[in-house]
């Protein structure tokens, strides 16, 4: 075996430490600051993170994990479409309708949840108002 960061000196704990601490942290996207803000309750942050990463227990995700069978993936609202995060929050006539009204009111047309989240939270205004909204 060969320690690639230092072929001559080989592996050392110091070398591993320097490798880990000198790496540039990846830039976080704009949603990270809003999702993991210290004034946002943890349960809200977890829900927002799961929503943006498509990790909510929708029927499509449960099918992917082998928890339900293919015949049980229709939306719980009875609209006839597969129950996905995208469907529930953007297109469902029952659950997504509130967001459709808000998008029309704001005059925006969004096609994914990430853009929807950023547009909605950035339209709030000043940072103190945004914090209050996110706490709500």
Residue pairs with C-beta under 8 A, 6 or more apart in sequence:
3 10
3 11
3 15
5 15
5 16
5 19
6 12
6 15
9 15
29 114
30 118
31 48
31 52
31 114
31 117
31 118
34 40
34 48
34 117
34 118
34 121
34 130
34 134
35 45
35 48
35 49
35 52
36 45
36 49
37 45
37 131
37 134
39 131
39 134
39 135
40 48
40 134
40 135
41 135
44 134
47 56
48 117
49 55
50 56
51 85
51 89
51 113
51 117
52 113
52 114
52 117
54 61
54 84
54 85
54 86
54 113
55 61
56 85
58 83
58 84
58 85
58 87
58 88
59 68
59 72
59 73
59 74
59 75
59 76
59 82
59 83
59 84
60 73
60 82
60 83
60 84
60 85
61 84
61 85
62 68
63 69
63 70
63 72
63 73
73 82
73 83
74 80
74 81
74 82
74 83
75 81
75 82
75 83
75 87
75 88
75 92
75 94
76 83
77 92
77 93
77 94
77 95
79 92
79 93
79 94
81 87
81 91
81 92
85 113
86 112
86 113
87 96
88 95
88 96
89 95
89 96
89 99
89 113
89 116
90 96
90 99
90 100
90 110
90 111
90 113
90 116
99 116
102 120
103 109
103 110
103 116
106 119
106 123
108 119
110 116
110 119
121 130
121 133
121 134
122 130
124 130
124 133
